């Protein structure tokens, strides 16, 4: 399985669909980056509950990833706000004419 952040979430959808097929058997699985995470989570879920366990484990994992990303975005935004939600300071600005 490929890696690359959002590709991992896309691959989750593909795996979820493949795991619905009772005739499909996996003989091996490998991946890089996010693909490795999918592989590890899928195998863990599979050993605990077959294809349904793998599907549930992958969904739980990617929902936790999405929640963590959302929380991190909130924290990053709050670093630029005061207690009243007003902007504090400003991000760096550049005058390209003086830089060139």
N, C-alpha and C positions, 0 to 999 in steps of 0.2 A: 504494500500500500504506500502511496506517496505521502509526503509530508507537506509542510507549508501552511500551517495555521488553518485558514479557512478551508483549505482542501480537505483537512481532516474532518471537518463538519460535513462537507459534501460526501466524503467517503462513508461517514456514518449512515447517511441516507441510503447509499447504495448497499451497504452491508445489511441494513435493516430489511431492505426489500429481498435481498438474496436469502437471508435467514428465514424468510417466510416459506421458502420452497422446501418441502419435506424430502424431495429426491436429491437435493444438493448436499454433497459431502465435502468437507475440507480435509485435505491431506497434509497441509502445512500452511503457515501464514508467517509473513514477515513484513517489516515496514521500516521507514525512516521518519524521524521527527514525529509529527502528529500521527503518521501511519503506525508508528511503534506503539503509541498510546492506544489507538484503536485496536491493534492486535492484542495487546496485553489485556485490555478491558474485555474484549470479546472472548478471549480464551478463558479468562477468569469467570465471566458470566456463564459461558458454555459448560465449564466443568461443574458449576453449581446448579444449573437448571436447563441444560440443553440449549436449543436455539432460542426459546423464549427467554431463558436466563441471560443469554448473550444480548438479545435485543433490549431487555430491561436495563442491563448494566451499561450498555452504550448510551441509551437515552439519559440515564441518571448522570453519567459522566459528562456528557455534552451540555446538559442543563446546568451542572455545577460550573463548568467552564464559562458559560454565558453569564451566569450570576456573578462570578468573580470579575469578569471583564466589565460588567455594568457597574459593580461596586468600585472598581479601580477608576473608572471614568468619573464617577461622582466625587471620589477623593481628589482627583486631579483638578476638577473644576472648583471644588471648595477651597483649594489652596490659593485661589485668586479672589475669593470673596470674604467680606467681613461677616460679623455675626448677624447683620441685617440683610445679607445677600447682595450687597453693593460691591462693585469691582474695586479691588485694592491694587493700586499701581497699574502697570500695563506690561504686556509682553514686549520683548525687544523689537524695536523698529529699526529699519536700516534706510539710509539715504543712498540709493544706488549711485547717484551722480557723483557724490563725494568719494565713494568707494572705488570708482573706476578710474 
